[in-house]
Amino acid sequence: MPKKSKAEKRNSHEKIIYVAAELFLDQGIAETSVSEIMQKARITHGGFYRHIPARTNM
């Protein structure tokens, strides 16, 4: 698969944020799953986790 341009990456990231915010407002953070965000944003697990940094110091 060809590498995405910076604009495409930015658009994907913004879409994830928008979809997550929409779901959080509609049903609450506790009731929203990562899978649900990915499905509504139409991205894969790998695509999602490339946009969201790991929090290793929690």
N, CA, C, O and CB atoms as a CASP TS submission, in Angstrom:
PFRMAT TS
TARGET T0000
AUTHOR 0000-0000-0000
METHOD Language model
MODEL 1
PARENT N/A
ATOM      1  N   MET     1       0.850  -1.175   0.000  1.00  0.00           N
ATOM      2  CA  MET     1       0.000   0.000   0.000  1.00  0.00           C
ATOM      3  C   MET     1       0.898   1.241   0.000  1.00  0.00           C
ATOM      4  O   MET     1       1.872   1.293   0.751  1.00  0.00           O
ATOM      5  CB  MET     1      -0.969  -0.004   1.230  1.00  0.00           C
ATOM      6  N   PRO     2       0.584   2.237  -0.831  1.00  0.00           N
ATOM      7  CA  PRO     2       1.399   3.450  -0.886  1.00  0.00           C
ATOM      8  C   PRO     2       1.311   4.244   0.421  1.00  0.00           C
ATOM      9  O   PRO     2       0.296   4.228   1.118  1.00  0.00           O
ATOM     10  CB  PRO     2       0.961   4.326  -2.064  1.00  0.00           C
ATOM     11  N   LYS     3       2.399   4.930   0.721  1.00  0.00           N
ATOM     12  CA  LYS     3       2.459   5.740   1.926  1.00  0.00           C
ATOM     13  C   LYS     3       1.505   6.932   1.808  1.00  0.00           C
ATOM     14  O   LYS     3       1.375   7.528   0.739  1.00  0.00           O
ATOM     15  CB  LYS     3       3.902   6.222   2.182  1.00  0.00           C
ATOM     16  N   LYS     4       0.842   7.271   2.912  1.00  0.00           N
ATOM     17  CA  LYS     4      -0.079   8.405   2.910  1.00  0.00           C
ATOM     18  C   LYS     4       0.683   9.723   2.989  1.00  0.00           C
ATOM     19  O   LYS     4       1.738   9.816   3.617  1.00  0.00           O
ATOM     20  CB  LYS     4      -1.067   8.294   4.077  1.00  0.00           C
ATOM     21  N   SER     5       0.123  10.734   2.338  1.00  0.00           N
ATOM     22  CA  SER     5       0.713  12.075   2.411  1.00  0.00           C
ATOM     23  C   SER     5       0.433  12.682   3.790  1.00  0.00           C
ATOM     24  O   SER     5      -0.407  12.185   4.541  1.00  0.00           O
ATOM     25  CB  SER     5       0.149  12.995   1.279  1.00  0.00           C
ATOM     26  N   LYS     6       1.144  13.752   4.105  1.00  0.00           N
ATOM     27  CA  LYS     6       0.924  14.427   5.379  1.00  0.00           C
ATOM     28  C   LYS     6      -0.506  14.935   5.503  1.00  0.00           C
ATOM     29  O   LYS     6      -1.089  14.901   6.587  1.00  0.00           O
ATOM     30  CB  LYS     6       1.901  15.582   5.538  1.00  0.00           C
ATOM     31  N   ALA     7      -1.069  15.406   4.395  1.00  0.00           N
ATOM     32  CA  ALA     7      -2.455  15.899   4.411  1.00  0.00           C
ATOM     33  C   ALA     7      -3.429  14.764   4.697  1.00  0.00           C
ATOM     34  O   ALA     7      -4.384  14.938   5.454  1.00  0.00           O
ATOM     35  CB  ALA     7      -2.808  16.572   3.069  1.00  0.00           C
ATOM     36  N   GLU     8      -3.190  13.597   4.092  1.00  0.00           N
ATOM     37  CA  GLU     8      -4.066  12.441   4.335  1.00  0.00           C
ATOM     38  C   GLU     8      -3.969  11.983   5.783  1.00  0.00           C
ATOM     39  O   GLU     8      -4.981  11.642   6.396  1.00  0.00           O
ATOM     40  CB  GLU     8      -3.706  11.280   3.390  1.00  0.00           C
ATOM     41  N   LYS     9      -2.757  11.973   6.333  1.00  0.00           N
ATOM     42  CA  LYS     9      -2.571  11.600   7.736  1.00  0.00           C
ATOM     43  C   LYS     9      -3.297  12.581   8.656  1.00  0.00           C
ATOM     44  O   LYS     9      -3.958  12.177   9.612  1.00  0.00           O
ATOM     45  CB  LYS     9      -1.070  11.551   8.087  1.00  0.00           C
ATOM     46  N   ARG    10      -3.166  13.870   8.356  1.00  0.00           N
ATOM     47  CA  ARG    10      -3.821  14.901   9.158  1.00  0.00           C
ATOM     48  C   ARG    10      -5.337  14.742   9.095  1.00  0.00           C
ATOM     49  O   ARG    10      -6.017  14.853  10.115  1.00  0.00           O
ATOM     50  CB  ARG    10      -3.410  16.305   8.676  1.00  0.00           C
ATOM     51  N   ASN    11      -5.868  14.484   7.903  1.00  0.00           N
ATOM     52  CA  ASN    11      -7.309  14.290   7.753  1.00  0.00           C
ATOM     53  C   ASN    11      -7.791  13.078   8.537  1.00  0.00           C
ATOM     54  O   ASN    11      -8.840  13.134   9.179  1.00  0.00           O
ATOM     55  CB  ASN    11      -7.671  14.133   6.281  1.00  0.00           C
ATOM     56  N   SER    12      -7.036  11.985   8.492  1.00  0.00           N
ATOM     57  CA  SER    12      -7.404  10.786   9.246  1.00  0.00           C
ATOM     58  C   SER    12      -7.403  11.070  10.740  1.00  0.00           C
ATOM     59  O   SER    12      -8.319  10.667  11.456  1.00  0.00           O
ATOM     60  CB  SER    12      -6.446   9.631   8.927  1.00  0.00           C
ATOM     61  N   HIS    13      -6.373  11.763  11.206  1.00  0.00           N
ATOM     62  CA  HIS    13      -6.268  12.089  12.623  1.00  0.00           C
ATOM     63  C   HIS    13      -7.449  12.963  13.065  1.00  0.00           C
ATOM     64  O   HIS    13      -8.057  12.719  14.107  1.00  0.00           O
ATOM     65  CB  HIS    13      -4.932  12.804  12.910  1.00  0.00           C
ATOM     66  N   GLU    14      -7.758  13.970  12.269  1.00  0.00           N
ATOM     67  CA  GLU    14      -8.880  14.853  12.588  1.00  0.00           C
ATOM     68  C   GLU    14     -10.202  14.086  12.592  1.00  0.00           C
ATOM     69  O   GLU    14     -11.077  14.362  13.412  1.00  0.00           O
ATOM     70  CB  GLU    14      -8.947  16.013  11.585  1.00  0.00           C
ATOM     71  N   LYS    15     -10.346  13.134  11.688  1.00  0.00           N
ATOM     72  CA  LYS    15     -11.566  12.325  11.636  1.00  0.00           C
ATOM     73  C   LYS    15     -11.713  11.488  12.905  1.00  0.00           C
ATOM     74  O   LYS    15     -12.808  11.378  13.456  1.00  0.00           O
ATOM     75  CB  LYS    15     -11.556  11.413  10.396  1.00  0.00           C
ATOM     76  N   ILE    16     -10.606  10.896  13.368  1.00  0.00           N
ATOM     77  CA  ILE    16     -10.643  10.111  14.612  1.00  0.00           C
ATOM     78  C   ILE    16     -11.076  10.993  15.770  1.00  0.00           C
ATOM     79  O   ILE    16     -11.946  10.608  16.552  1.00  0.00           O
ATOM     80  CB  ILE    16      -9.262   9.477  14.909  1.00  0.00           C
ATOM     81  N   ILE    17     -10.485  12.161  15.889  1.00  0.00           N
ATOM     82  CA  ILE    17     -10.815  13.081  16.987  1.00  0.00           C
ATOM     83  C   ILE    17     -12.283  13.503  16.917  1.00  0.00           C
ATOM     84  O   ILE    17     -12.975  13.516  17.935  1.00  0.00           O
ATOM     85  CB  ILE    17      -9.901  14.329  16.943  1.00  0.00           C
ATOM     86  N   TYR    18     -12.755  13.844  15.732  1.00  0.00           N
ATOM     87  CA  TYR    18     -14.146  14.270  15.547  1.00  0.00           C
ATOM     88  C   TYR    18     -15.117  13.153  15.928  1.00  0.00           C
ATOM     89  O   TYR    18     -16.075  13.376  16.668  1.00  0.00           O
ATOM     90  CB  TYR    18     -14.386  14.704  14.090  1.00  0.00           C
ATOM     91  N   VAL    19     -14.859  11.951  15.416  1.00  0.00           N
ATOM     92  CA  VAL    19     -15.744  10.808  15.689  1.00  0.00           C
ATOM     93  C   VAL    19     -15.743  10.482  17.181  1.00  0.00           C
ATOM     94  O   VAL    19     -16.799  10.250  17.769  1.00  0.00           O
ATOM     95  CB  VAL    19     -15.306   9.566  14.870  1.00  0.00           C
ATOM     96  N   ALA    20     -14.559  10.466  17.790  1.00  0.00           N
ATOM     97  CA  ALA    20     -14.480  10.162  19.217  1.00  0.00           C
ATOM     98  C   ALA    20     -15.256  11.197  20.034  1.00  0.00           C
ATOM     99  O   ALA    20     -16.021  10.839  20.929  1.00  0.00           O
ATOM    100  CB  ALA    20     -13.009  10.112  19.675  1.00  0.00           C
ATOM    101  N   ALA    21     -15.059  12.468  19.727  1.00  0.00           N
ATOM    102  CA  ALA    21     -15.764  13.523  20.460  1.00  0.00           C
ATOM    103  C   ALA    21     -17.276  13.394  20.299  1.00  0.00           C
ATOM    104  O   ALA    21     -18.031  13.560  21.257  1.00  0.00           O
ATOM    105  CB  ALA    21     -15.303  14.905  19.981  1.00  0.00           C
ATOM    106  N   GLU    22     -17.701  13.100  19.090  1.00  0.00           N
ATOM    107  CA  GLU    22     -19.130  12.932  18.819  1.00  0.00           C
ATOM    108  C   GLU    22     -19.702  11.775  19.653  1.00  0.00           C
ATOM    109  O   GLU    22     -20.765  11.911  20.259  1.00  0.00           O
ATOM    110  CB  GLU    22     -19.368  12.677  17.306  1.00  0.00           C
ATOM    111  N   LEU    23     -19.002  10.650  19.680  1.00  0.00           N
ATOM    112  CA  LEU    23     -19.471   9.499  20.451  1.00  0.00           C
ATOM    113  C   LEU    23     -19.430   9.777  21.950  1.00  0.00           C
ATOM    114  O   LEU    23     -20.351   9.398  22.674  1.00  0.00           O
ATOM    115  CB  LEU    23     -18.628   8.266  20.127  1.00  0.00           C
ATOM    116  N   PHE    24     -18.371  10.438  22.423  1.00  0.00           N
ATOM    117  CA  PHE    24     -18.275  10.759  23.844  1.00  0.00           C
ATOM    118  C   PHE    24     -19.430  11.653  24.279  1.00  0.00           C
ATOM    119  O   PHE    24     -20.000  11.453  25.351  1.00  0.00           O
ATOM    120  CB  PHE    24     -16.937  11.440  24.151  1.00  0.00           C
ATOM    121  N   LEU    25     -19.774  12.627  23.459  1.00  0.00           N
ATOM    122  CA  LEU    25     -20.880  13.520  23.800  1.00  0.00           C
ATOM    123  C   LEU    25     -22.222  12.797  23.765  1.00  0.00           C
ATOM    124  O   LEU    25     -23.088  13.042  24.605  1.00  0.00           O
ATOM    125  CB  LEU    25     -20.908  14.707  22.847  1.00  0.00           C
ATOM    126  N   ASP    26     -22.389  11.913  22.798  1.00  0.00           N
ATOM    127  CA  ASP    26     -23.662  11.192  22.649  1.00  0.00           C
ATOM    128  C   ASP    26     -23.892  10.142  23.721  1.00  0.00           C
ATOM    129  O   ASP    26     -24.999  10.019  24.245  1.00  0.00           O
ATOM    130  CB  ASP    26     -23.720  10.535  21.301  1.00  0.00           C
ATOM    131  N   GLN    27     -22.843   9.374  24.054  1.00  0.00           N
ATOM    132  CA  GLN    27     -23.056   8.238  24.949  1.00  0.00           C
ATOM    133  C   GLN    27     -22.109   8.170  26.137  1.00  0.00           C
ATOM    134  O   GLN    27     -22.206   7.246  26.945  1.00  0.00           O
ATOM    135  CB  GLN    27     -22.938   6.989  24.179  1.00  0.00           C
ATOM    136  N   GLY    28     -21.202   9.123  26.261  1.00  0.00           N
ATOM    137  CA  GLY    28     -20.269   9.153  27.378  1.00  0.00           C
ATOM    138  C   GLY    28     -18.984   8.392  27.075  1.00  0.00           C
ATOM    139  O   GLY    28     -18.959   7.478  26.251  1.00  0.00           O
ATOM    140  N   ILE    29     -17.926   8.792  27.760  1.00  0.00           N
ATOM    141  CA  ILE    29     -16.622   8.172  27.542  1.00  0.00           C
ATOM    142  C   ILE    29     -16.639   6.708  27.964  1.00  0.00           C
ATOM    143  O   ILE    29     -16.128   5.848  27.245  1.00  0.00           O
ATOM    144  CB  ILE    29     -15.535   8.929  28.310  1.00  0.00           C
ATOM    145  N   ALA    30     -17.218   6.423  29.115  1.00  0.00           N
ATOM    146  CA  ALA    30     -17.220   5.053  29.641  1.00  0.00           C
ATOM    147  C   ALA    30     -17.981   4.076  28.747  1.00  0.00           C
ATOM    148  O   ALA    30     -17.704   2.877  28.759  1.00  0.00           O
ATOM    149  CB  ALA    30     -17.823   5.037  31.030  1.00  0.00           C
ATOM    150  N   GLU    31     -18.919   4.577  27.988  1.00  0.00           N
ATOM    151  CA  GLU    31     -19.735   3.716  27.135  1.00  0.00           C
ATOM    152  C   GLU    31     -19.237   3.645  25.692  1.00  0.00           C
ATOM    153  O   GLU    31     -19.866   2.994  24.858  1.00  0.00           O
ATOM    154  CB  GLU    31     -21.156   4.199  27.147  1.00  0.00           C
ATOM    155  N   THR    32     -18.123   4.300  25.386  1.00  0.00           N
ATOM    156  CA  THR    32     -17.579   4.329  24.026  1.00  0.00           C
ATOM    157  C   THR    32     -16.336   3.456  23.959  1.00  0.00           C
ATOM    158  O   THR    32     -15.429   3.592  24.781  1.00  0.00           O
ATOM    159  CB  THR    32     -17.250   5.782  23.587  1.00  0.00           C
ATOM    160  N   SER    33     -16.295   2.562  22.982  1.00  0.00           N
ATOM    161  CA  SER    33     -15.138   1.680  22.829  1.00  0.00           C
ATOM    162  C   SER    33     -14.247   2.143  21.673  1.00  0.00           C
ATOM    163  O   SER    33     -14.688   2.850  20.766  1.00  0.00           O
ATOM    164  CB  SER    33     -15.597   0.228  22.597  1.00  0.00           C
ATOM    165  N   VAL    34     -12.993   1.726  21.734  1.00  0.00           N
ATOM    166  CA  VAL    34     -12.057   2.014  20.647  1.00  0.00           C
ATOM    167  C   VAL    34     -12.581   1.401  19.354  1.00  0.00           C
ATOM    168  O   VAL    34     -12.520   2.027  18.296  1.00  0.00           O
ATOM    169  CB  VAL    34     -10.636   1.473  20.976  1.00  0.00           C
ATOM    170  N   SER    35     -13.093   0.183  19.439  1.00  0.00           N
ATOM    171  CA  SER    35     -13.636  -0.482  18.249  1.00  0.00           C
ATOM    172  C   SER    35     -14.762   0.314  17.614  1.00  0.00           C
ATOM    173  O   SER    35     -14.862   0.394  16.390  1.00  0.00           O
ATOM    174  CB  SER    35     -14.134  -1.869  18.604  1.00  0.00           C
ATOM    175  N   GLU    36     -15.596   0.894  18.437  1.00  0.00           N
ATOM    176  CA  GLU    36     -16.706   1.706  17.938  1.00  0.00           C
ATOM    177  C   GLU    36     -16.191   2.957  17.213  1.00  0.00           C
ATOM    178  O   GLU    36     -16.704   3.331  16.159  1.00  0.00           O
ATOM    179  CB  GLU    36     -17.635   2.108  19.099  1.00  0.00           C
ATOM    180  N   ILE    37     -15.174   3.592  17.793  1.00  0.00           N
ATOM    181  CA  ILE    37     -14.572   4.765  17.152  1.00  0.00           C
ATOM    182  C   ILE    37     -13.977   4.371  15.806  1.00  0.00           C
ATOM    183  O   ILE    37     -14.200   5.048  14.802  1.00  0.00           O
ATOM    184  CB  ILE    37     -13.484   5.394  18.059  1.00  0.00           C
ATOM    185  N   MET    38     -13.218   3.272  15.785  1.00  0.00           N
ATOM    186  CA  MET    38     -12.579   2.812  14.549  1.00  0.00           C
ATOM    187  C   MET    38     -13.615   2.495  13.480  1.00  0.00           C
ATOM    188  O   MET    38     -13.445   2.860  12.317  1.00  0.00           O
ATOM    189  CB  MET    38     -11.715   1.578  14.821  1.00  0.00           C
ATOM    190  N   GLN    39     -14.680   1.821  13.870  1.00  0.00           N
ATOM    191  CA  GLN    39     -15.718   1.448  12.907  1.00  0.00           C
ATOM    192  C   GLN    39     -16.383   2.689  12.314  1.00  0.00           C
ATOM    193  O   GLN    39     -16.568   2.777  11.100  1.00  0.00           O
ATOM    194  CB  GLN    39     -16.772   0.551  13.576  1.00  0.00           C
ATOM    195  N   LYS    40     -16.739   3.640  13.166  1.00  0.00           N
ATOM    196  CA  LYS    40     -17.418   4.835  12.677  1.00  0.00           C
ATOM    197  C   LYS    40     -16.483   5.714  11.841  1.00  0.00           C
ATOM    198  O   LYS    40     -16.926   6.364  10.895  1.00  0.00           O
ATOM    199  CB  LYS    40     -17.977   5.637  13.851  1.00  0.00           C
ATOM    200  N   ALA    41     -15.180   5.734  12.191  1.00  0.00           N
ATOM    201  CA  ALA    41     -14.200   6.522  11.440  1.00  0.00           C
ATOM    202  C   ALA    41     -13.704   5.765  10.203  1.00  0.00           C
ATOM    203  O   ALA    41     -12.990   6.321   9.368  1.00  0.00           O
ATOM    204  CB  ALA    41     -13.013   6.891  12.342  1.00  0.00           C
ATOM    205  N   ARG    42     -14.089   4.498  10.102  1.00  0.00           N
ATOM    206  CA  ARG    42     -13.694   3.629   8.983  1.00  0.00           C
ATOM    207  C   ARG    42     -12.180   3.498   8.852  1.00  0.00           C
ATOM    208  O   ARG    42     -11.602   3.720   7.788  1.00  0.00           O
ATOM    209  CB  ARG    42     -14.269   4.162   7.682  1.00  0.00           C
ATOM    210  N   ILE    43     -11.559   3.129   9.977  1.00  0.00           N
ATOM    211  CA  ILE    43     -10.128   2.874   9.979  1.00  0.00           C
ATOM    212  C   ILE    43      -9.843   1.526  10.632  1.00  0.00           C
ATOM    213  O   ILE    43     -10.696   0.970  11.324  1.00  0.00           O
ATOM    214  CB  ILE    43      -9.373   4.003  10.708  1.00  0.00           C
ATOM    215  N   THR    44      -8.645   1.009  10.408  1.00  0.00           N
ATOM    216  CA  THR    44      -8.232  -0.276  10.979  1.00  0.00           C
ATOM    217  C   THR    44      -7.604  -0.066  12.355  1.00  0.00           C
ATOM    218  O   THR    44      -7.322   1.062  12.759  1.00  0.00           O
ATOM    219  CB  THR    44      -7.237  -0.999  10.038  1.00  0.00           C
ATOM    220  N   HIS    45      -7.388  -1.186  13.072  1.00  0.00           N
ATOM    221  CA  HIS    45      -6.702  -1.106  14.363  1.00  0.00           C
ATOM    222  C   HIS    45      -5.333  -0.447  14.197  1.00  0.00           C
ATOM    223  O   HIS    45      -4.978   0.458  14.953  1.00  0.00           O
ATOM    224  CB  HIS    45      -6.549  -2.514  14.986  1.00  0.00           C
ATOM    225  N   GLY    46      -4.572  -0.902  13.211  1.00  0.00           N
ATOM    226  CA  GLY    46      -3.244  -0.345  12.960  1.00  0.00           C
ATOM    227  C   GLY    46      -3.304   1.136  12.650  1.00  0.00           C
ATOM    228  O   GLY    46      -2.489   1.916  13.143  1.00  0.00           O
ATOM    229  N   GLY    47      -4.269   1.522  11.831  1.00  0.00           N
ATOM    230  CA  GLY    47      -4.440   2.929  11.488  1.00  0.00           C
ATOM    231  C   GLY    47      -4.746   3.772  12.715  1.00  0.00           C
ATOM    232  O   GLY    47      -4.231   4.881  12.863  1.00  0.00           O
ATOM    233  N   PHE    48      -5.579   3.245  13.584  1.00  0.00           N
ATOM    234  CA  PHE    48      -5.942   3.968  14.802  1.00  0.00           C
ATOM    235  C   PHE    48      -4.725   4.159  15.690  1.00  0.00           C
ATOM    236  O   PHE    48      -4.437   5.274  16.125  1.00  0.00           O
ATOM    237  CB  PHE    48      -7.045   3.225  15.566  1.00  0.00           C
ATOM    238  N   TYR    49      -4.014   3.077  15.960  1.00  0.00           N
ATOM    239  CA  TYR    49      -2.904   3.144  16.903  1.00  0.00           C
ATOM    240  C   TYR    49      -1.693   3.898  16.362  1.00  0.00           C
ATOM    241  O   TYR    49      -0.837   4.313  17.143  1.00  0.00           O
ATOM    242  CB  TYR    49      -2.492   1.759  17.289  1.00  0.00           C
ATOM    243  N   ARG    50      -1.600   4.084  15.060  1.00  0.00           N
ATOM    244  CA  ARG    50      -0.542   4.931  14.510  1.00  0.00           C
ATOM    245  C   ARG    50      -0.817   6.405  14.810  1.00  0.00           C
ATOM    246  O   ARG    50       0.109   7.217  14.831  1.00  0.00           O
ATOM    247  CB  ARG    50      -0.412   4.712  12.991  1.00  0.00           C
ATOM    248  N   HIS    51      -2.059   6.746  15.038  1.00  0.00           N
ATOM    249  CA  HIS    51      -2.426   8.142  15.314  1.00  0.00           C
ATOM    250  C   HIS    51      -2.449   8.472  16.794  1.00  0.00           C
ATOM    251  O   HIS    51      -2.303   9.634  17.173  1.00  0.00           O
ATOM    252  CB  HIS    51      -3.773   8.445  14.721  1.00  0.00           C
ATOM    253  N   ILE    52      -2.630   7.470  17.628  1.00  0.00           N
ATOM    254  CA  ILE    52      -2.761   7.697  19.063  1.00  0.00           C
ATOM    255  C   ILE    52      -1.517   7.166  19.766  1.00  0.00           C
ATOM    256  O   ILE    52      -1.289   5.956  19.774  1.00  0.00           O
ATOM    257  CB  ILE    52      -4.046   7.019  19.622  1.00  0.00           C
ATOM    258  N   PRO    53      -0.709   8.043  20.355  1.00  0.00           N
ATOM    259  CA  PRO    53       0.522   7.581  21.003  1.00  0.00           C
ATOM    260  C   PRO    53       0.259   6.734  22.242  1.00  0.00           C
ATOM    261  O   PRO    53      -0.736   6.928  22.942  1.00  0.00           O
ATOM    262  CB  PRO    53       1.377   8.765  21.379  1.00  0.00           C
ATOM    263  N   ALA    54       1.156   5.799  22.503  1.00  0.00           N
ATOM    264  CA  ALA    54       1.040   4.941  23.675  1.00  0.00           C
ATOM    265  C   ALA    54       1.376   5.750  24.929  1.00  0.00           C
ATOM    266  O   ALA    54       2.233   6.634  24.896  1.00  0.00           O
ATOM    267  CB  ALA    54       1.972   3.703  23.550  1.00  0.00           C
ATOM    268  N   ARG    55       0.709   5.446  26.009  1.00  0.00           N
ATOM    269  CA  ARG    55       0.997   6.089  27.292  1.00  0.00           C
ATOM    270  C   ARG    55       1.673   5.045  28.158  1.00  0.00           C
ATOM    271  O   ARG    55       0.992   4.284  28.845  1.00  0.00           O
ATOM    272  CB  ARG    55      -0.310   6.657  27.981  1.00  0.00           C
ATOM    273  N   THR    56       2.973   4.992  28.143  1.00  0.00           N
ATOM    274  CA  THR    56       3.710   3.950  28.850  1.00  0.00           C
ATOM    275  C   THR    56       4.021   4.312  30.285  1.00  0.00           C
ATOM    276  O   THR    56       4.414   3.444  31.064  1.00  0.00           O
ATOM    277  CB  THR    56       4.982   3.652  28.131  1.00  0.00           C
ATOM    278  N   ASN    57       3.858   5.561  30.654  1.00  0.00           N
ATOM    279  CA  ASN    57       4.204   5.970  32.036  1.00  0.00           C
ATOM    280  C   ASN    57       2.981   6.164  32.915  1.00  0.00           C
ATOM    281  O   ASN    57       2.976   7.045  33.775  1.00  0.00           O
ATOM    282  CB  ASN    57       5.008   7.260  32.014  1.00  0.00           C
ATOM    283  N   MET    58       1.970   5.379  32.722  1.00  0.00           N
ATOM    284  CA  MET    58       0.750   5.519  33.528  1.00  0.00           C
ATOM    285  C   MET    58       0.856   4.697  34.792  1.00  0.00           C
ATOM    286  O   MET    58      -0.073   4.686  35.600  1.00  0.00           O
ATOM    287  CB  MET    58      -0.490   5.094  32.727  1.00  0.00           C
TER
END
